[in-house]
Structure formats: C-alpha cells, structure tokens
C-alpha cells in the first residue's frame, strides 16, 4: 500500500511539473511615482489613461484591488472588488528581461472624488503609440478592469483586451483627452439643469415641442461635441438655444413628428456605431470620466429619449409602431450602438402599452401578461441576434452565461439601486418628490395613452437600471411634458396639480438633481468600533495603508506588498540608527528621508504630513507600541 501511495504521489508531481503553467509566478504591474513613467520607458511602448474606479469616489486601495483582480466594484458598494487575484501590484522598475510589463500611477492614499485619470504604459510585445480598447471605444482611455487580463493574456500568448495603434504624439494627445474629460465632467451638472429648465419652459408655451425636447437636447449635445465645445460659458447658452430651437423646429408640423423622430434615432444609431467618441465625450453622452459607462446610451439619455418615441408613435398611430419601435430598439440595444440591454426592456414596455391602448382593446390581466412575455421574448431575441452577429456587451455576456448569471446581474443592479436611492441623505427626498409628481399626474382622469406608456416604462426602468434618482427625476419631467401635450384643459384642479409639479421639478433642477460631482465622499469604512480598539488603527485603515504595506495588528486587509513590511519597523529603525518612534514619524511625513533597501524613492505619497498632529501621533503609536 505504501508503495502505491508513493507511486501515485510521484505521478501527480510529474504531471504538475509537466503543466506549462505549473508554478508560474503571477505577472506584475509596477507602480510608479507621479510623472515618472515616461522617464522609465526607454524603448517602444504605448501610453494611455485609465479611470481608477467606478462611481463618485475612489480609493488607492480599491484601485489596487481592481488592478490585481481585473474587476471593478461600484463606489456605493465599497469600491474594492473581490475574486481571484490575477497579477501582483508592486513598486519599482522592472528588469529588462521581464518584458512585456505594465507601468501605472495610482491615486494617493485616502478617498477622493473620481475626477482624475491616471497614466498607464505597456512596454514590449509590439506595443507602440497610444492604447486602445473595445471596452471603452475612446482612443487613449482604457478600463482598469482590462489591465490584469491584458497582462495575463500577453504572458499566455492570447489576444489581449488592450491594444495599441501608432501615434507619434501620444503623450500630447492624452493631455488633450484628459483636459476634455475634465471639462465635460464639470459641464454636466449645469447642463442637466439647463435642459430640465428648457423642457419645463417648453411645457408651458409649446407642449408638442416639449414632448420631443429630449431628442433635441441630444442633438445639441452631439453638435457641441462635434465642434469640440467644452467651455461652460459657451456650452450652457448653446445647449439652451439648441434644445429649444431644435424642439420647436422638429415639432412644427404635427404629422411629420414620427418621421423626424425616426430620422433622429437612425442618425443617432449611425453616430454611436461609427464614431462612439462623439457621444462619449458629449455633455449628455456616456460618462467615461466616472468609470461606469464608457460608450453607448446610459440611463439618463435612455429616459430623455422616451417621450419623443412615445409621442411619435401616438401621433403616427399603429402604422408607425413597428418601424419606430424597431429603429429605437436597435439604437438602444445593439452592442455597437447604445449597448443598453435594460433600455430594450424599457422601450419594449412603452411600445407594448402603446400597442394595447392604440389598438383600443380592453386591457385585461391576461393581455398584460401576454404583452410582458412578448417584451421579454423580443428583448431576448434581439440580444441573441446581436451575440450571434459577433456583438459583445455586459448584456450579451450575462445572457450567454445562463439564467443564473442574468438573475445575479439583476440582483446586483437592484442592490446598487437601493443604495443609490438611499445615499446620500438628499437622494430619498428627491426620489419621493419626483414619485409624488408621477402619482399626481398618473391619477388624473381620463387616462392618457402616452402617460400610461411612460409610467409603465419608468416602473420597469427602476427595476432593471441602477440610477433610480436620474430615472425617476427625468421620468417626472417626461410625464409633465406628455401630460401637457395630451391635455391642455385648464380646469382649476388641473392647474393646481400642474403648478405643484412645475414648482417641484424646477426646484429639483436648480438644486442640481442628477448632477455629477456634487456628492460628498463617503468614509472608507465605519471606524467607531475600531477607534475603541485603537485610534491609530482607524487612521491606518482609512488612509489605505494596508493596500501597500503588510501589518498584522491592522488585520487581514493589511497585506500589501508595494511598500516595506511594517511588522519589521524595529529592524528598519535599527539599521537607520534612530529611535523607533522618531524613525516611524519621519518616515510618514518625509518618506524619502530613509528608504529601505529594495524599494525605490518617490512611491509613497508625501501627503501624510498634512495629517492633524493628534492623528499623526495616534498612527505612530499604533505602529510602534504593542497592540491588544
């Protein structure tokens, strides 16, 4: 028996050694000090930018975990992903023999607004010029989630997600891209306010134009993007003028509205497919600066374009239902255009309600169930056809992975929606105020075809999309525009309801409802119980020290390998010939004063010297005095 066990062990060992990947070390991503990457690249390389996370805020620790695992987690859910580790993230300069390798810069310690992109360079493997990726479709901008899979693919001889194309002025082009992304980010909040106020004004004086104002606003946004206009003083008046002017022109002749709206969707589809950057870098386009959606149609645009579609079908009647429906579903759902699977369900719901109401058939529970099944079937068929033709998006990936993956994706979105609707503190009152507007308008009799279609679509959107405040805010605006268009009756009761609705939406618009970048950063973790244990431990955790350093008293999350092992601080102080507390204090406030052998200078941020004196003392005590 013993001989059999030994023989089996030898066979297993031989098989393991024969495997080409057995014992292979994980590839490494090298972290560099700010502004130093070009100096370390001596041969052909490709340069780019990446967004360090997804959501309003990011942390250095979260960015490191995203790099290690090739995954991104929403800031609302913590911003630090879990899963299998694909690569190691280390500091220093790689050896020449280690090509290909990747160099990155990272955010400083702590939590910050997600408004800055960071440099990345890939050296070797034929990379040269500027980085490109199908995940972003923006030349020079790559997803942080693609960095680790790219390095693993290069190591294993597979096609990488991130590629490159020649560009003799890559660094200059990246600077221009970074400036444009920053300006567009700053423009978005006020642009949203201007669009809302323009639609409200049109609802008062030109109801039919208000119904198509969403398409007009998108037209204006694309025109300004094509012109390269990003200055706020130019964007705001231009957006107001274009939204009002294009809406009035498009709705000038009632019978032509279906043709105008169909032409818009067809042109928008072509733009999204041929030049996705035009929409992605527009003030109402995708939001690549936030790391969530880099291209296509997001929930905000999806909701803006609902009223034009509904109004056009209502004006054209059943003969226009299919042609308008097809072009709109292709626009939002095709992976080469809108890539918005949730939008297919939302638009399909609106079209199904219009079919029932315009067909003048009694609306029964059975018919509603059949219509719902038809919407799901059509959505599934479109996604399946898209995948069969080579399309790829998060929706095709989820559907292709089976019902479990699809349900998991839906559950994740519902979780994100709940957190988004309840945090920060001002989101719940905004959500409830807009919900009150929808309820007020929805309960007025007689019922209106367009309003019923919109309310059903908004209900579905709240289930399948993950930005409930944007959806319900723009949904309330759309409901008011469609209500005004379908009914110009001015009975006192209705006038009172409309006055209240106008007032609520105007106040929300001025308050910046749906604006980006006006949120307060959330703390990295709840530190009440930690502070009771050790004040310095809370500071160590909140500053993200564990992402770069190993320190056993800080807990299992402090296992970073980028910087020196802090459990050996006494040894380092002895080699530096300094008292332990003095050595640790100086290393925090002036990290380049003494650098442990094997670690380069300039990697650790110098921002910790700005910590309050009491916090700095607590942190030094935590690192130098026995814990527990």
Buried (B, 14 or more C-beta within 10 A) or exposed (E): EEEEEEEEEEEEEEEEEEEEEEEEEBBBBBBBBEEBBEEBBEEEBBBBBBBBBBBBBBBBBBBBBBBBBBBBBBBBBBBBBEEEEBBBBBBBBBEEEEBBBBBBBBBBBBBBBBBBBBBBBBBBBEBBBBBBBEBBBBBBBBBBBBBBBBBBBBBEEEEBBBBBBEBEEBEEBBEEBBEBBBBBBBBBBBBBBBBBBBBBBBBEEBBBBBBBBBBBBBBBBBBBBEEEBBEBEEBBEBBBEBBBBBBBEBBEEEEBBBBBBBBBBBEBBEBBBEBBBBBBBBBBBBBBBBBBBBBBBBBBBBBBBBBBBBBBBBBBEEEBBEBBBBBBBBBBBBBBBBBBBBBBBBBBBBBBBBBBBBEEEEBEEEBBEEBBEBBBEBBEEBBBEBBEEEBBBEBBBBBEEEEEEBEEBBEBBBBBBEBBBEEEEBBEEBBEBBBBBBEBBBEBEEEBBBBBBBBBBBBBBBBBBBBBBBBBBBBBBBBBBBBBBBBEEEEEEBEEBBEEBBEBBBEBBEBBBBBBBBBEBBEBEEBEEBBEBBBBBBBBBBBBBBBBBBBEBBEEBBBBBBBBBBBBBEEBBEEBEBEBBEBBBBBBBEBEEBBBEEBBEBBBBEEBEEBEEEBBBBBBBBBBEEBE
